[in-house]
Amino acid sequence: MQYSRITILAFLALMAASSKAQTLYDLRWSSEGIDYAGFMIYFNEDDIYMRVGYSYDGGYNLTHTEYHYDLDSQKEGIVIMEGLESQYIREETDSGYEPFHIFWAVDDDNVWLGPLALDNYHLREDNFDDIVEVTMTEIHTSRLTEEYLQWFYVPEDEDYYILVEAKNNALAQVPTAVPTEAPTLHLIMIANTLIPDIGPSTRLDSHNASNEFEGIANVLAMNFNKVEIADKDFTKERVAATLASFQPSNNDVVVLMYSGHGFRFADQAEKFPQLDFRYNDYQPFGAETCMNLKEISDAIVQKGARLNLIIGDCCNTDIGIPKQVGSSFLASRSSVNASIPKLQKLFIQSSGTIVAAGASQGESSWGSNNNGGFFTNSLIGSLREEVSILRTDDEPRWEDVLDQAVKGTQKKSQMCQECKPQNPIFEEFIANN
């Protein structure tokens, strides 16, 4: 990862502390004498919608608007969550609703203001006199009530019943006893936590990954085994010794995640990066301090576990170009709302191997000291979205998890003023049993 000071999205750090999918927000604002209430579901950077309810001329109106980010605006010191064409869900009075755009802007003192709202009519006319402040509050699924949701959904809305079920699921979920013969989910977390430039980011990656996979093991009644290689243990020798002694059972799941520096040799044919096991700039560079991600994958596959996930969040550039740190970014971060059958489909009923790297050949891998690596963040968010009870359209697939993680990483690098394009790569050999 490369690290340089980015200011454009720094104000979003509080909203992007981690990457949990399906964040729910309550928004309130007043404009031209009308009080508006919004309920927003934020799945990912490309999938956001808001229901807006308001009373006008004695009747109650309810609208549905899809949102996305206007990336071009960020070059001008503005972040706009742009409201696209709206449709009425309930129209008791003709008010001529124009979708509101939600945005943040930097003032003359380089201080971020927002969230703010301005409707599409005034934005088209370049009339910013009617900008209003918005109260934006995150809502945990367990705190939803049927009375609240009925302000934003009608009886024929499928999402209403899904949200009620998600609320009940959140309240009912309790730790599951692990059977003696249960498979084990092994997490081998390799993080360059001592290196000065990216240490804070890699520590966040380690923390987020540990919480994520331990939680998955818990709800699936799997044993959990964590092996952490960090601080001064972050050496090739320690990694090699760990791989040599590691003995998973044939029904186990192995997740190996690397967060640190990476590179490629000028004449390297292998598309996956070399992992750099040096935690300070004075350690000598050579064959004894690096190993290719594919070499690690091959060693893990030979152990015979049922499912292997090998993830490297690092640069894939020529030697001498460091991993980069970009800005904070807006990411969903609320409760998982996981469907246990969907988790079982991915972690219990699937077998095979996935190898993924955070950047393509010649690219840097970007991260943030507030949020961790863009790719790690996107991967965890994509996994949570794929298994969410709010997603009812299809069966969960690892390919979809990876595809969305790639898109999320690409979008985060686009949302960062000084970041260059980042396009993760992966190979996926998965069968569903």
C-alpha positions as CSV (number, residue, x, y, z in Angstrom):
1,M,0.0,0.0,0.0
2,Q,1.2,3.5,-0.7
3,Y,0.6,6.2,1.8
4,S,0.3,9.9,1.0
5,R,-1.8,12.6,2.6
6,I,-5.3,12.8,1.1
7,T,-7.8,15.4,2.4
8,I,-10.8,15.0,0.2
9,L,-12.6,12.4,2.2
10,A,-11.0,12.7,5.6
11,F,-14.2,13.9,7.1
12,L,-15.8,10.6,6.5
13,A,-13.6,8.7,8.9
14,L,-16.2,8.4,11.6
15,M,-18.7,6.8,9.2
16,A,-16.1,4.4,7.8
17,A,-14.5,2.8,10.9
18,S,-15.0,-0.6,9.4
19,S,-16.6,-2.3,6.4
20,K,-19.9,-3.9,7.4
21,A,-22.6,-4.1,4.8
22,Q,-26.1,-2.8,4.7
23,T,-25.9,0.3,6.8
24,L,-29.2,1.8,7.7
25,Y,-29.6,5.6,8.2
26,D,-32.4,7.9,9.4
27,L,-32.2,11.3,7.8
28,R,-34.2,14.4,8.8
29,W,-34.3,17.9,7.2
30,S,-36.7,20.7,6.4
31,S,-36.9,22.7,3.2
32,E,-39.3,25.5,2.1
33,G,-41.6,24.8,5.0
34,I,-41.8,21.0,4.5
35,D,-40.3,18.5,7.0
36,Y,-38.8,15.4,5.3
37,A,-37.9,12.0,6.8
38,G,-35.6,9.7,5.0
39,F,-34.7,6.0,5.5
40,M,-31.6,5.0,3.6
41,I,-30.1,1.6,3.0
42,Y,-26.5,1.7,2.0
43,F,-25.3,-1.6,0.5
44,N,-22.2,-0.5,-1.2
45,E,-20.8,2.5,-3.2
46,D,-23.0,1.6,-6.2
47,D,-26.1,0.4,-4.4
48,I,-27.9,2.9,-2.2
49,Y,-31.5,3.8,-2.0
50,M,-33.6,6.1,0.2
51,R,-37.3,6.3,1.0
52,V,-38.5,9.8,1.8
53,G,-41.8,10.5,3.5
54,Y,-43.4,14.0,4.0
55,S,-46.7,15.6,4.6
56,Y,-48.0,18.2,2.1
57,D,-51.3,19.9,1.7
58,G,-53.1,17.5,4.1
59,G,-51.7,14.3,2.6
60,Y,-48.7,12.0,3.1
61,N,-46.4,11.3,0.2
62,L,-43.7,8.6,0.0
63,T,-41.0,8.4,-2.6
64,H,-38.2,6.0,-3.6
65,T,-34.9,7.3,-5.0
66,E,-31.8,5.4,-6.0
67,Y,-28.4,7.1,-5.2
68,H,-24.9,6.9,-6.3
69,Y,-21.7,9.0,-5.9
70,D,-20.8,11.7,-8.3
71,L,-17.1,11.1,-8.6
72,D,-16.4,14.2,-10.7
73,S,-17.6,16.5,-8.0
74,Q,-14.9,15.4,-5.6
75,K,-12.2,17.1,-7.7
76,E,-13.8,20.4,-6.6
77,G,-13.8,19.7,-2.9
78,I,-17.4,18.4,-2.8
79,V,-18.7,14.9,-2.2
80,I,-22.2,14.4,-3.6
81,M,-24.4,11.4,-3.0
82,E,-26.6,12.1,-6.1
83,G,-30.3,11.3,-6.1
84,L,-31.4,9.8,-9.4
85,E,-34.9,9.8,-10.8
86,S,-37.6,9.4,-8.0
87,Q,-40.8,7.5,-8.1
88,Y,-43.8,7.8,-5.8
89,I,-44.7,4.9,-3.6
90,R,-47.6,6.8,-2.1
91,E,-48.9,10.0,-3.6
92,E,-51.8,11.6,-1.7
93,T,-51.1,15.1,-2.8
94,D,-49.4,16.5,-5.9
95,S,-46.3,18.2,-4.6
96,G,-44.0,17.8,-7.6
97,Y,-41.2,16.1,-5.6
98,E,-37.7,16.6,-6.8
99,P,-35.0,14.2,-5.4
100,F,-32.7,15.7,-2.8
101,H,-28.9,15.3,-3.2
102,I,-26.9,14.7,-0.1
103,F,-23.5,16.3,0.0
104,W,-20.5,17.4,2.0
105,A,-18.4,20.4,1.1
106,V,-15.1,21.9,2.4
107,D,-15.2,25.6,3.4
108,D,-12.5,28.3,3.1
109,D,-10.8,27.0,6.3
110,N,-10.6,23.5,4.8
111,V,-13.2,22.3,7.3
112,W,-15.8,19.8,6.1
113,L,-19.5,20.8,6.3
114,G,-22.4,18.4,6.1
115,P,-24.3,16.4,5.5
116,L,-26.3,19.0,3.6
117,A,-29.3,18.6,1.2
118,L,-30.4,20.4,-1.9
119,D,-33.2,19.3,-4.2
120,N,-32.6,18.7,-7.9
121,Y,-34.5,21.7,-9.1
122,H,-32.4,24.2,-7.2
123,L,-29.2,22.3,-8.1
124,R,-30.1,22.6,-11.8
125,E,-30.6,26.3,-11.4
126,D,-27.3,26.7,-9.5
127,N,-29.3,28.1,-6.7
128,F,-27.6,27.2,-3.4
129,D,-29.5,29.6,-1.2
130,D,-31.8,26.8,-0.1
131,I,-29.2,24.4,1.1
132,V,-30.3,22.9,4.4
133,E,-28.5,20.8,7.1
134,V,-29.4,17.2,7.5
135,T,-29.5,15.1,10.7
136,M,-28.1,11.7,9.7
137,T,-28.3,8.9,12.3
138,E,-27.2,5.3,11.9
139,I,-29.8,2.7,13.0
140,H,-29.0,-0.8,14.2
141,T,-31.3,-3.4,12.8
142,S,-32.3,-4.6,16.3
143,R,-33.8,-1.1,16.9
144,L,-36.2,-1.1,14.0
145,T,-39.9,-1.2,14.8
146,E,-42.8,-2.0,12.6
147,E,-44.3,1.4,13.4
148,Y,-41.2,3.1,12.1
149,L,-40.9,1.1,9.0
150,Q,-44.5,1.7,8.1
151,W,-43.7,5.4,7.5
152,F,-41.4,4.3,4.6
153,Y,-43.0,1.1,3.2
154,V,-46.4,0.0,2.0
155,P,-47.8,-3.5,2.7
156,E,-46.8,-4.8,-0.8
157,D,-43.1,-3.9,-0.2
158,E,-41.0,-7.0,0.1
159,D,-38.3,-5.0,1.8
160,Y,-40.6,-4.2,4.7
161,Y,-41.0,-7.9,5.6
162,I,-37.3,-8.6,5.0
163,L,-36.3,-5.7,7.4
164,V,-38.8,-7.0,10.1
165,E,-37.2,-10.5,9.8
166,A,-33.7,-9.0,10.0
167,K,-34.7,-7.2,13.2
168,N,-36.0,-10.4,14.7
169,N,-32.9,-12.3,13.5
170,A,-30.6,-9.7,15.1
171,L,-32.4,-10.0,18.4
172,A,-32.5,-13.8,18.4
173,Q,-29.0,-14.5,17.3
174,V,-26.9,-16.1,20.2
175,P,-23.6,-17.9,20.3
176,T,-23.9,-21.5,19.2
177,A,-22.4,-24.4,21.0
178,V,-19.6,-26.1,18.9
179,P,-20.0,-29.8,18.4
180,T,-16.8,-31.9,19.2
181,E,-16.6,-33.1,15.6
182,A,-17.2,-29.7,14.0
183,P,-14.8,-28.4,11.4
184,T,-12.4,-25.7,12.2
185,L,-12.0,-22.3,10.6
186,H,-8.3,-21.4,10.6
187,L,-7.3,-17.8,10.2
188,I,-3.6,-17.2,9.5
189,M,-3.2,-13.4,9.7
190,I,0.1,-12.1,8.5
191,A,0.4,-8.3,9.0
192,N,3.4,-5.9,8.8
193,T,2.3,-4.0,11.9
194,L,5.7,-2.4,12.7
195,I,6.6,-0.8,9.4
196,P,6.1,3.0,9.9
197,D,4.2,3.9,6.8
198,I,1.5,1.3,6.7
199,G,1.6,-0.2,10.2
200,P,-1.7,1.5,11.4
201,S,-3.5,0.3,8.3
202,T,-2.3,-3.3,8.6
203,R,-3.3,-3.4,12.3
204,L,-6.8,-2.4,11.2
205,D,-6.9,-5.1,8.6
206,S,-5.8,-7.7,11.2
207,H,-8.4,-6.5,13.7
208,N,-11.2,-6.5,11.1
209,A,-10.4,-9.9,9.6
210,S,-10.2,-11.5,13.1
211,N,-13.5,-10.1,14.2
212,E,-15.1,-11.1,10.9
213,F,-14.0,-14.8,10.7
214,E,-14.3,-15.5,14.4
215,G,-17.9,-14.3,14.2
216,I,-18.6,-16.5,11.1
217,A,-17.1,-19.5,12.9
218,N,-19.3,-18.8,15.9
219,V,-22.6,-18.6,14.1
220,L,-21.8,-21.7,12.1
221,A,-20.8,-23.7,15.2
222,M,-17.3,-24.2,13.9
223,N,-14.1,-24.2,15.9
224,F,-11.9,-21.2,15.4
225,N,-8.1,-21.2,15.4
226,K,-6.2,-18.0,14.8
227,V,-2.5,-17.8,14.0
228,E,-1.1,-14.3,14.0
229,I,2.2,-13.4,12.5
230,A,3.0,-9.7,13.2
231,D,5.4,-7.3,14.9
232,K,8.9,-8.8,15.1
233,D,7.6,-12.3,14.3
234,F,6.8,-10.9,10.8
235,T,9.5,-12.9,9.0
236,K,9.8,-15.3,6.1
237,E,11.2,-17.9,8.5
238,R,8.2,-17.7,10.8
239,V,5.8,-17.9,7.8
240,A,7.6,-20.9,6.4
241,A,7.7,-22.6,9.8
242,T,4.0,-22.0,10.3
243,L,3.1,-23.4,6.9
244,A,5.3,-26.5,7.5
245,S,3.7,-27.4,10.8
246,F,0.2,-26.5,9.9
247,Q,-2.1,-29.5,9.8
248,P,-5.8,-28.8,9.1
249,S,-8.3,-31.6,8.8
250,N,-9.9,-32.4,5.4
251,N,-13.2,-30.7,6.3
252,D,-11.6,-27.5,7.6
253,V,-11.6,-24.0,6.2
254,V,-8.3,-22.1,5.9
255,V,-8.2,-18.3,5.5
256,L,-4.8,-16.8,5.0
257,M,-4.6,-13.0,4.8
258,Y,-1.5,-10.9,4.2
259,S,-1.5,-7.1,4.7
260,G,1.8,-5.4,4.1
261,H,4.2,-4.4,1.3
262,G,4.4,-6.2,-2.0
263,F,6.2,-6.0,-5.3
264,R,7.1,-7.8,-8.4
265,F,10.4,-8.4,-10.2
266,A,11.0,-6.8,-13.6
267,D,11.2,-10.1,-15.3
268,Q,8.5,-11.8,-13.2
269,A,5.9,-13.9,-15.2
270,E,3.7,-14.8,-12.3
271,K,0.8,-12.4,-12.0
272,F,0.5,-12.6,-8.2
273,P,2.8,-10.4,-6.1
274,Q,5.9,-11.1,-4.0
275,L,5.2,-10.5,-0.3
276,D,7.9,-8.5,1.4
277,F,8.7,-9.8,5.0
278,R,10.8,-6.8,6.2
279,Y,9.4,-4.6,9.0
280,N,12.0,-1.8,8.8
281,D,14.0,-0.1,6.1
282,Y,17.4,-1.3,7.3
283,Q,16.7,-5.0,6.8
284,P,18.5,-6.4,3.8
285,F,16.4,-7.3,0.7
286,G,16.8,-10.7,-0.9
287,A,15.3,-14.1,-1.4
288,E,15.3,-14.7,2.4
289,T,12.9,-11.8,2.9
290,C,10.2,-12.4,0.2
291,M,7.8,-15.1,-1.0
292,N,5.2,-15.1,-3.8
293,L,1.6,-15.2,-2.9
294,K,1.1,-18.2,-5.2
295,E,3.9,-20.1,-3.5
296,I,2.0,-19.7,-0.2
297,S,-1.2,-20.8,-1.8
298,D,0.3,-23.9,-3.2
299,A,1.7,-24.8,0.2
300,I,-1.7,-24.3,1.8
301,V,-3.5,-26.4,-0.9
302,Q,-1.2,-29.3,-0.3
303,K,-2.5,-29.5,3.3
304,G,-5.8,-30.9,2.1
305,A,-8.4,-28.6,3.8
306,R,-11.8,-28.5,2.1
307,L,-11.8,-24.7,1.5
308,N,-8.9,-22.3,1.2
309,L,-9.0,-18.5,0.9
310,I,-5.6,-17.0,0.2
311,I,-5.7,-13.1,0.2
312,G,-2.9,-10.7,-0.3
313,D,-3.6,-6.9,0.2
314,C,-0.4,-5.4,-1.1
315,C,1.1,-3.7,-4.1
316,N,1.9,-5.5,-7.3
317,T,4.4,-2.9,-8.7
318,D,8.1,-3.0,-9.6
319,I,10.5,-2.9,-6.7
320,G,10.9,0.5,-5.2
321,I,7.3,1.6,-5.3
322,P,5.8,1.4,-1.9
323,K,2.3,0.5,-0.8
324,Q,0.2,3.7,-0.6
325,V,-2.1,5.2,1.9
326,G,-5.0,7.2,0.6
327,S,-8.0,8.8,2.3
328,S,-10.7,7.7,4.4
329,F,-13.8,6.7,2.5
330,L,-17.5,6.3,3.1
331,A,-18.3,2.6,3.7
332,S,-21.2,0.8,5.2
333,R,-20.5,-0.4,8.7
334,S,-23.7,-1.6,10.4
335,S,-24.8,-5.0,11.6
336,V,-24.2,-8.0,9.5
337,N,-27.9,-9.2,9.2
338,A,-26.4,-12.5,8.0
339,S,-28.5,-15.4,6.8
340,I,-27.0,-18.5,8.4
341,P,-28.1,-20.7,5.4
342,K,-26.2,-18.4,3.1
343,L,-23.1,-18.6,5.3
344,Q,-23.4,-22.3,5.3
345,K,-23.5,-22.3,1.6
346,L,-20.2,-20.5,1.4
347,F,-18.3,-22.0,4.3
348,I,-19.8,-25.4,4.9
349,Q,-21.1,-26.5,1.5
350,S,-18.3,-25.2,-0.7
351,S,-14.9,-26.7,-1.4
352,G,-11.8,-25.5,-3.4
353,T,-9.4,-22.7,-3.4
354,I,-9.4,-18.9,-4.0
355,V,-6.2,-16.8,-4.5
356,A,-6.7,-13.1,-4.6
357,A,-4.4,-10.1,-4.6
358,G,-5.3,-6.4,-4.0
359,A,-3.8,-5.0,-7.2
360,S,-3.0,-6.0,-10.8
361,Q,0.4,-6.1,-12.2
362,G,2.1,-2.7,-12.1
363,E,-0.5,-1.2,-9.6
364,S,-0.2,0.0,-6.1
365,S,-2.5,-1.2,-3.3
366,W,-4.1,1.7,-1.5
367,G,-5.2,1.9,2.1
368,S,-6.1,4.3,4.9
369,N,-4.9,4.6,8.5
370,N,-8.6,5.1,9.5
371,N,-10.1,2.2,7.6
372,G,-7.4,-0.3,6.6
373,G,-6.7,-1.5,3.1
374,F,-9.2,-0.7,0.4
375,F,-9.2,-4.3,-0.8
376,T,-9.5,-5.9,2.7
377,N,-12.3,-3.4,3.5
378,S,-14.1,-4.1,0.3
379,L,-13.8,-7.9,0.6
380,I,-15.3,-8.0,4.1
381,G,-18.1,-5.7,3.1
382,S,-18.8,-7.7,-0.1
383,L,-18.9,-10.9,2.0
384,R,-21.4,-9.4,4.4
385,E,-23.5,-8.1,1.6
386,E,-23.6,-11.5,-0.2
387,V,-24.8,-13.3,3.0
388,S,-27.2,-10.6,4.1
389,I,-30.8,-11.5,4.8
390,L,-31.7,-8.4,2.9
391,R,-30.5,-9.9,-0.3
392,T,-33.1,-12.3,-1.7
393,D,-32.4,-12.3,-5.4
394,D,-30.0,-15.3,-5.7
395,E,-27.9,-17.9,-4.0
396,P,-24.6,-16.7,-2.5
397,R,-21.5,-17.5,-4.6
398,W,-17.8,-16.9,-3.9
399,E,-17.4,-15.5,-7.4
400,D,-20.0,-12.8,-6.6
401,V,-18.2,-12.0,-3.4
402,L,-14.9,-11.5,-5.2
403,D,-16.5,-9.6,-8.1
404,Q,-18.1,-7.1,-5.7
405,A,-14.9,-6.8,-3.7
406,V,-13.1,-5.8,-7.0
407,K,-15.7,-3.2,-7.8
408,G,-15.6,-1.8,-4.3
409,T,-11.9,-1.5,-4.3
410,Q,-12.0,0.2,-7.7
411,K,-14.6,2.7,-6.5
412,K,-12.7,3.5,-3.4
413,S,-9.6,4.3,-5.4
414,Q,-11.7,6.5,-7.7
415,M,-13.1,8.3,-4.7
416,C,-9.6,9.3,-3.6
417,Q,-8.2,12.4,-5.1
418,E,-4.6,11.3,-5.3
419,C,-5.0,7.5,-5.7
420,K,-4.2,5.8,-8.9
421,P,-6.4,3.0,-10.3
422,Q,-6.4,-0.2,-8.2
423,N,-7.8,-3.4,-9.8
424,P,-7.7,-6.6,-7.7
425,I,-7.1,-9.9,-9.3
426,F,-8.2,-13.4,-8.3
427,E,-8.4,-17.1,-9.3
428,E,-11.3,-19.1,-8.1
429,F,-11.7,-22.9,-8.1
430,I,-14.8,-23.5,-6.0
431,A,-17.3,-26.3,-6.1
432,N,-20.6,-26.4,-4.1
433,N,-21.2,-29.7,-2.5
